[in-house]
Amino acid sequence: MKTSAENSLIPYRKSIGIRNVYGESCHVAAALQVIFHSLSDKCLSNILSLNTIINTSDRRYQSLTFLREFSILLSQMTNESGEDGDTDDALHKNGIDPTAFYETLENVVECKNVGDAGSSTRSILSKLYESLETLEKEIPNSKLISESIISELNFLFRGGSICHELRRSRLEKVQDKSSQNSSGCKIIKRKHSRAKKLKTLASPLPIPVRGYKSVSVALRSTLFSTQYIDGYKWENVDFDEEIIDMSEERSDNIIELMDGINLCDDRENSDNCSACDDDSSSSSDSSESSDSSSASSDSSDSSSSSSQQSHDSFNWKTKRISYPLSLPNIVLLQLNRSEFCNGLKRLVEDAIDIPMTLEIDSNYYHLIGAVQHTDRPIDDIIDDNIGFGHYVTYMKRKQPSESYKIESNDWVKFDDHRVNSFQIQSAQTSRESGIKSITEKQFCALLGGKTKKKRNFATMLLYKSHSATT
């Protein structure tokens, strides 16, 4: 009779490793485990059906060959089919032979050489998108399946976008007969914003390690940034304008503001005030175009020079702002663990805090996976080649309901063909007898490089949104 501990290990036996067939292909195996364990059952079923849609005669197309072998590989990972008479026990013990699939990754991923798990994940996802688009063109009846898979990939990995916006502002003192101030002027704040530019959020998203104490701070600096730009030229730029009357501010603040603004003094009163009127009117585009012409012209005409000086005296403050508009359900973070020094690439071994939960723009994301880079033992080096390290993958066990439960503490470790189960506990005393266990603090320290083995740390992290985990 099986114990409760043995019964709880049964789901892990469905997790199958991938052989390190070339001795240096662990980065590709890690990428495949990340993608495979992120897919829903529905999407996985659609990918498995590609094996029947793509006939042998279609293998002359490189993209279709990639999809077919990818489908076969994932089918083996689900243990739905063996390879050449391998029994289920043999698959679990020896892992899957990915050689046929790796051959389709030529010119995309260096399977036979040392590589990076994050870059391999990005390359395989890009190849998958490209191949699915080719599938729609070559096999018309595959359109629905192809669109369904692409939609799932967008939902999981590429549903994020980041906005880049350019803004400038200035305070102006303009004449106002109705003003109660003794100077007869009022203060306005003129704000210009350039048309927003949207960019797809990279997946995995590179974030810095050097100079940051925690992943949370490093991610915020990547997604949210404000940069002030000196001397930016706004010529020939379409922008939206907003005018704010600052006269409603408290009187003491108004006095301070007025004392600090000299835009409409006696010498420049006529030019600057007329410029203000032009900017606030519907002819602001023509005024900006005039400034642009005077800035780019080589003419020595005195009026152009005067216009340029007047333009410069406005003291615009320009800043570039970046912020996310949307985020995917799974945020893949690639920790930048390399830097160049004196023309040489070297490893960044700085320790960094890795949280189990991330708050991003008021949304909560929970850690469901990680790829760790470790030193390779001498006896694990194949054919006496020099080892540059080794990748292992940690994934939170997926529930039958296709979701990752927040309260679940069951995890799987993939070390090439070797697969082990363990639990992550909030306290060491709560572990179940018979199952390997580690505390959250120990696990985060292991991933963040805060253990005695300084060269063991995570290079990629997977965080899934709270709405998708409950």
Secondary structure, DSSP 8 states (H G I E B T S, - for coil): ---HHHHHHGGGGG---B--TTSS-HHHHHHHHHHHTTS-HHHHHHHHHHHHHS-GGGGGSHHHHHHHHHHHHHHHHTTSS-STT--HHHHHHH-B--HHHHGGGTTT--TTS---HHHHHHHHHHHHHHHHHHHHHH-GGGHHHHHHHHHHHHHHTS--EEEEEEEEEEEEEEE-TT--STT-EEEEEEEEEE--EEEE--SSEEEE-TT-SBHHHHHHHHHSEEEEESS---TT--EEEEEEEGGGS-HHHHHHHHHT--TT-TTTHHHHHHHHHHHHSTTHHHHHHHHHHHHH-----HHHHHHHHHHHTT--EEEEEEEEEE--SEEEEEEE-EEEETTEEEE-----B--SEEEETTEEEEEEEEEEEE---GGG-GGG-----EEEEEEE---TTSS--TT--EEEEEETTEEEEEEEESSGGG--TTS-EEEHHHHHHHHHT-SS-TT-EEEEEEEEEHHHH-
